[in-house]
Amino acid sequence: MTETVLLVGGGGREHAIARALSDSDAALYACAGNRNPGIAALAEGFEAVETTDPEAVVAYAEDVGATLAVVGPEGPLAAGVADALDDAGVYAFGPREAEARIETDKAYQRRFMRENEIPGCPEFETFDETAAACEFIDEYDGDLAVKPAGLTGGKGVRVIGDQVTAEQAKAYLRDADYDRVVLEERLVGEEFTVQALVANGDLRTTPAVQDHKRAYEGDEGPNTGGMGSYSDATDELPFMTEADYREAVEILEATVDALDGYKGVLYGQFMLTADGVRVVEFNARFGDPEAMNTLPVLDTDFLDVLVAAREGEALPDLSFASRATVCKYAVPEGYPTDPQAGATVEIDADSAGDALLFYASVDEREDGIYTTTSRAFAVVGVADTITEAEGIAEDALAFAGEEGLDVRHDIGKPDLVQRRIDHVAELRGE
């Protein structure tokens, strides 16, 4: 039986999901608020839909006769799109709104961890009033991470002692006037992500990836949605041990055990500290860019995972090629603080060379493809080593040119990776 799969979302992550499904026995349809030319080229139909409108998504799913759906971004999950699809008889690989709170409500996330004794939870307090949060900052003995409780597209966190001073953090809270905020101990170490595919109380984990949130080379500048990422040819990253990876997986296992009926992707953002693995946050979907590292090396048919999830069966074991990946995003000049839209995107799948090209937020017109004010496209090198993969990504970027674009060229380069290794060694007193 040919499955008809509806993909909800139009970013780089969703382009990677579409590519993973393109070689399977699936008829792929997609809907998003923006037209992604990469997804449109792979799908049998692409509809402009407001993806946070559950009724509109369900109407399109029924129109195309969808038998499965994959919900990519967090916005539709928070809006209950997975609930609406499930209730309409279209199995959605993505958590229902209540379960998606593990991402969409950071205050809930931390309380959930504390109440269920999930390992790796930092010290934290939650606040409904800005004045009380500022008072806590004044009284706390140490540095804090300041986190709005709701969704901020990966750009809302401020870390005292790293990005801001205590006074700047208080000014940020007063200016932003968030309804709720989480203040938690600053975790010092190296961040990494492990993503798990989850259904029927079962989970299958993917190789570790390191994302780079800061806008500028050398890990400087404001936070972004992610400027790029890399993975190694093993489950671990070069600065990790097998035991570190296993510790992260055990945290994900404990979390899935405590979540009732969770399905979809559970993304664990971890910090490898001197005291072991701690949880920075959980997300309820594939990472963007981490999906672009993970899915291209997944040898298991992603459609088989979706079907097993829907049928209530054990998920298939995941097999990954022993290959390293390096993903680099090209973003509009000035991103994220003052992005300038309208630059021509010169690259296409043919001109990317040996790299994989994933479009994100672009404006496709009759005379070409142009940047918007969000991340434009990513190139991914896949090779035996991180260094070789980085070179493939750089070759593709060289063709694309840099007029009107910004790129973090240091991602995946040997000196940056070595700094990560040296940092962990220093933390461990080696």
Secondary structure, DSSP 8 states (H G I E B T S, - for coil): --EEEEEE--SHHHHHHHHHHHTSSEEEEEEESS--HHHHHHSSEEEE--TT-HHHHHHHHHHHT-SEEEE-SHHHHHTTHHHHHHHTT-EEES--HHHHHHHH-HHHHHHHHHHTT-TT---EEEESSHHHHHHHHHH-SS-EEEEESS--TT---EEBTTTB-HHHHHHHHHHH--S-EEEEE---SEEEEEEEEEETTEEEE---BEE--EEETTTEEEE-S-SEEEE-SSSS-TT--HHHHHHHHHHHHHHHHHSSS--EEEEEEEEEETTEEEEEEEESS--TTHHHHHGGGB-S-HHHHHHHHHHT-------B-S-EEEEEEEEETTTTTS-----B----TTTTTTSEEEE-SEEEETTEEEE-SS--EEEEEEESSHHHHHHHHHHHHHHH--TTEEE-TTTT-HHHHHHHHHHHHHHTT-
